[in-house]
Amino acid sequence: MFTSNAFAAVSGSLPAGFMQWYVGLMILAVIVGTLLDVAHKGSATYFFANWRKTKDKGAPVDVASIAVKTVVVDVLASGEFCNQRRRVAHLLTMYGFILYLVTTLLMVYAYPTAATPTPALVAQLWWLGGLMALAGGYWFWFFIRVDVAAEGGTPLRVMRADLFILSLLASVTLGLVWAWLQASGSAASGAVFGLYLLATTVLFGGVYWSKFAHMFFKPAAAFEKRVAEANGTNMNLPTQSRDDPAQRERHSMELLKDAPMDMGLGIKREAPRHY
């Protein structure tokens, strides 16, 4: 089971090239959905306009080193997450899903039929990637989400913002279950395969309405922020300092005008579990 290509096994009962066409359409759906999302939110327009406005105002910076740091810290290590459990869950889901996608592409395009035997390692990595994505995704959904972990909300509460994570979990879960049923010779594998295609279509076809697209422009936002901090423009926002009289006067509460910047842990003193 862990060494066989489920896509090659099902190819005999599908029209020739069906899976290749389907995967190609899903890739196109991601591209179109992302472009529509960026155009609708105006994120690219904002970042490029802000970049042009600030790049010549600050001190010279090493853009290449900032780009490398952005990739290593913000993208590869998900450094924006302060909660370590949240970061580990995100990394499990991210790297697992990437591994699952890459091996799916290999099995569909490089080894599409039984006539082109799939290396056992590719199939094993497909299973490993899927299980990693499910471990991180279900861990986040049932135990780490703020409305569940901090507010005592039910994990069954669903809203539109959950479209990405739920469709991802449904797609990967059904994909692994389908592969297991097919390897076992179960008659239910055909029905589960249909559900797998449906969930996958929702995942990639719903990019415009989900958080999927943010993974493409989030690194650009992190890079722009690092450049602004490095060259001193810092988005033209005031610095966090009580030394400047103008900064002190910004606070409407009298007691904050002379308060130190570091006032202790505050609400971070303990986990918010008082529901």
GUMI-758590 format. One line per 3 residues: number of its first residue (from 1); their letters; for each residue x negated, y, z negated of C-alpha. Coordinates in nm, 3 decimals. Each point is the difference from the previous one (the first is absolute). Example, Ala and Ser with C-alpha at 12.3 -4.5 7.8 and 13.67 -1.06 7.14 Angstrom:
1) as) -1.230:-0.450:-0.780  -0.137:0.344:0.066
//
This chain:
1) mft) 0.000:0.000:0.000  -0.274:0.248:-0.097  -0.207:-0.078:0.309
4) sna) 0.266:0.009:0.273  0.121:0.289:0.215  0.377:0.030:-0.052
7) faa) 0.032:0.235:0.299  -0.161:-0.250:0.235  0.225:-0.275:-0.132
10) vsg) 0.317:0.201:0.069  -0.111:0.122:0.343  0.135:-0.313:0.169
13) slp) 0.358:0.083:-0.101  -0.019:0.366:0.105  -0.018:0.171:0.340
16) agf) -0.355:0.027:0.134  -0.183:0.297:-0.151  0.286:0.080:-0.239
19) mqw) -0.217:0.058:-0.308  -0.253:0.208:0.196  0.277:0.226:0.129
22) yvg) 0.159:0.022:-0.343  -0.324:0.097:-0.175  -0.072:0.254:0.274
25) lmi) 0.341:0.158:-0.054  -0.063:0.021:-0.375  -0.333:0.177:0.062
28) lav) 0.178:0.244:0.230  0.270:0.054:-0.264  -0.264:0.093:-0.259
31) ivg) -0.164:0.251:0.238  0.329:0.162:0.102  0.136:0.003:-0.356
34) tll) -0.318:0.157:-0.138  -0.006:0.272:0.266  0.367:0.081:-0.061
37) dva) -0.059:0.010:-0.376  -0.300:0.233:0.035  0.192:0.225:0.238
40) hkg) 0.305:0.008:-0.226  -0.194:0.085:-0.317  -0.244:0.231:0.175
43) sat) -0.288:-0.151:-0.196  -0.248:0.007:0.289  0.090:0.361:0.082
46) yff) -0.050:0.098:-0.365  -0.335:-0.173:-0.042  -0.148:0.131:0.326
49) anw) 0.125:0.355:-0.069  -0.140:-0.007:-0.352  -0.329:-0.146:0.127
52) rkt) -0.041:0.282:0.253  0.089:0.258:-0.263  -0.246:-0.114:-0.265
55) kdk) -0.293:-0.162:0.184  -0.180:0.332:0.065  0.081:0.164:-0.333
58) gap) -0.189:-0.224:-0.241  -0.359:-0.103:-0.047  -0.161:-0.239:0.251
61) vdv) 0.060:-0.366:-0.087  -0.117:-0.338:0.126  0.316:-0.114:0.174
64) asi) -0.145:-0.342:0.086  -0.081:-0.089:-0.362  0.345:0.119:-0.110
67) avk) 0.159:-0.220:0.266  -0.200:-0.301:-0.121  0.099:0.069:-0.362
70) tvv) 0.364:0.034:0.102  -0.009:-0.336:0.175  -0.180:-0.179:-0.283
73) vdv) 0.180:0.154:-0.299  0.345:0.101:0.122  0.062:-0.263:0.267
76) las) -0.200:-0.313:-0.080  0.016:0.030:-0.380  0.332:0.189:-0.035
79) gef) -0.166:0.242:-0.238  0.308:0.222:-0.032  0.161:-0.250:-0.238
82) cnq) -0.084:0.072:-0.365  0.192:-0.302:-0.125  -0.233:-0.298:0.045
85) rrr) 0.285:-0.252:0.019  0.162:0.207:0.273  -0.330:0.020:0.187
88) vah) -0.064:-0.374:-0.017  0.355:-0.076:0.116  -0.039:0.247:0.287
91) llt) -0.335:-0.145:0.107  0.134:-0.355:-0.012  0.296:0.099:0.216
94) myg) -0.205:0.213:0.240  -0.287:-0.240:0.065  0.229:-0.301:-0.004
97) fil) 0.231:0.157:0.257  -0.289:0.108:0.221  -0.145:-0.353:-0.009
100) ylv) 0.345:-0.143:0.071  0.052:0.235:0.298  -0.344:-0.057:0.153
103) ttl) 0.028:-0.379:-0.021  0.356:0.017:0.138  -0.131:0.190:0.304
106) lmv) -0.276:-0.260:0.044  0.240:-0.293:-0.020  0.255:0.161:0.233
109) yay) -0.237:0.131:0.269  -0.319:-0.207:-0.025  0.153:-0.338:-0.090
112) pta) 0.360:0.020:0.126  0.062:-0.371:0.071  -0.115:-0.343:-0.108
115) atp) -0.219:-0.006:0.312  -0.229:0.254:-0.171  -0.069:-0.148:-0.345
118) tpa) -0.006:0.255:-0.281  -0.306:-0.008:-0.229  0.101:-0.117:-0.347
121) lva) -0.161:0.307:-0.155  0.232:0.236:0.190  0.311:-0.181:-0.125
124) qlw) -0.138:-0.013:-0.355  -0.073:0.374:0.005  0.357:0.059:0.124
127) wlg) 0.135:-0.182:-0.305  -0.246:0.175:-0.232  0.093:0.344:0.134
130) glm) 0.370:-0.070:-0.032  -0.032:-0.126:-0.358  -0.213:0.303:-0.097
133) ala) 0.259:0.238:0.146  0.280:-0.178:-0.186  -0.193:-0.003:-0.329
136) ggy) -0.064:0.373:0.012  0.342:0.088:0.138  0.208:-0.200:-0.247
139) wfw) -0.222:0.110:-0.289  0.066:0.362:0.093  0.374:-0.049:0.060
142) ffi) 0.085:-0.182:-0.323  -0.254:0.134:-0.249  -0.177:0.321:0.108
145) rvd) 0.263:0.224:0.165  0.048:0.305:-0.221  0.377:-0.038:-0.030
148) vaa) -0.052:-0.360:-0.113  -0.315:0.024:-0.214  0.058:0.343:-0.159
151) egg) 0.374:0.058:0.019  0.136:-0.349:-0.055  0.186:-0.002:0.330
154) tpl) 0.102:-0.319:0.172  -0.232:-0.126:0.276  0.315:-0.072:0.204
157) rvm) 0.066:0.371:0.051  -0.071:0.080:0.367  -0.022:0.328:0.190
160) rad) -0.117:0.103:0.348  -0.352:0.069:-0.127  -0.028:-0.373:-0.073
163) lfi) 0.052:-0.097:0.366  -0.371:-0.053:0.068  -0.092:-0.213:-0.301
166) lsl) 0.319:-0.208:0.015  -0.023:-0.067:0.373  -0.369:-0.084:-0.037
169) las) 0.072:-0.248:-0.280  0.291:-0.149:0.193  -0.203:-0.036:0.320
172) vtl) -0.305:-0.160:-0.161  0.206:-0.221:-0.232  0.216:-0.131:0.284
175) glv) -0.309:-0.046:0.219  -0.171:-0.223:-0.255  0.320:-0.191:-0.079
178) waw) 0.060:-0.054:0.373  -0.355:-0.130:0.052  0.041:-0.238:-0.295
181) lqa) 0.339:-0.128:0.122  -0.132:-0.045:0.352  -0.303:-0.197:-0.120
184) sgs) 0.236:-0.214:-0.208  0.222:-0.069:0.301  0.306:0.158:-0.163
187) aas) 0.304:0.069:0.215  0.042:0.333:-0.183  -0.319:0.141:0.149
190) gav) 0.183:0.140:0.305  0.244:0.203:-0.210  -0.277:0.131:-0.224
193) fgl) -0.202:0.094:0.310  0.292:0.213:0.118  0.016:0.174:-0.340
196) yll) -0.376:0.051:0.015  0.028:0.178:0.335  0.287:0.213:-0.134
199) att) -0.193:0.109:-0.311  -0.312:0.070:0.207  0.203:0.210:0.243
202) vlf) 0.136:0.205:-0.291  -0.353:0.044:-0.138  -0.159:0.130:0.320
205) ggv) 0.308:0.143:0.165  0.090:0.199:-0.311  -0.327:0.194:-0.016
208) yws) 0.179:0.331:0.057  0.223:-0.054:-0.306  -0.255:-0.165:-0.231
211) kfa) -0.334:0.084:-0.162  -0.193:-0.206:0.254  -0.120:0.304:0.195
214) hmf) -0.159:0.165:-0.304  -0.294:-0.241:0.019  -0.108:0.173:0.321
217) fkp) 0.009:0.367:-0.107  -0.077:-0.050:-0.370  -0.377:-0.041:0.070
220) aaa) 0.011:0.325:0.202  0.158:0.179:-0.296  -0.264:-0.140:-0.237
223) fek) -0.280:0.108:0.236  0.140:0.352:0.036  0.032:0.029:-0.378
226) rva) -0.361:-0.107:-0.056  -0.126:0.248:0.260  0.200:0.281:-0.162
229) ean) -0.141:-0.087:-0.342  -0.355:-0.023:0.135  -0.004:0.328:0.192
232) gtn) 0.169:0.194:-0.281  0.322:0.093:0.177  0.189:-0.263:-0.199
235) mnl) 0.318:0.066:0.194  -0.018:0.364:-0.117  0.147:-0.106:-0.336
238) ptq) -0.115:0.155:-0.329  -0.252:-0.200:-0.199  0.094:-0.163:-0.327
241) srd) -0.172:0.234:-0.241  0.103:0.212:-0.297  -0.306:0.227:0.037
244) dpa) 0.165:0.219:0.261  0.257:0.241:-0.155  0.214:-0.033:0.312
247) qre) 0.012:-0.376:-0.055  0.114:0.040:-0.361  0.280:0.234:0.102
250) rhs) 0.143:-0.260:0.239  0.151:-0.191:-0.291  0.344:0.103:-0.114
253) mel) -0.048:-0.163:-0.342  -0.197:0.221:-0.235  -0.167:-0.290:-0.181
256) lkd) -0.153:-0.128:0.327  -0.173:0.324:0.088  -0.283:-0.055:-0.248
259) apm) 0.018:-0.380:-0.015  -0.306:-0.204:0.102  0.004:-0.185:0.328
262) dmg) -0.047:-0.335:-0.175  0.282:-0.041:-0.251  -0.037:-0.373:-0.054
265) lgi) 0.172:-0.300:0.151  0.354:0.131:-0.046  0.252:-0.229:0.165
268) kre) -0.284:-0.227:0.114  -0.073:-0.092:-0.362  0.208:-0.317:0.042
271) apr) 0.196:-0.175:0.271  0.355:0.142:0.046  0.199:-0.304:-0.118
274) hy) 0.256:0.160:-0.232  0.315:-0.089:0.192
//
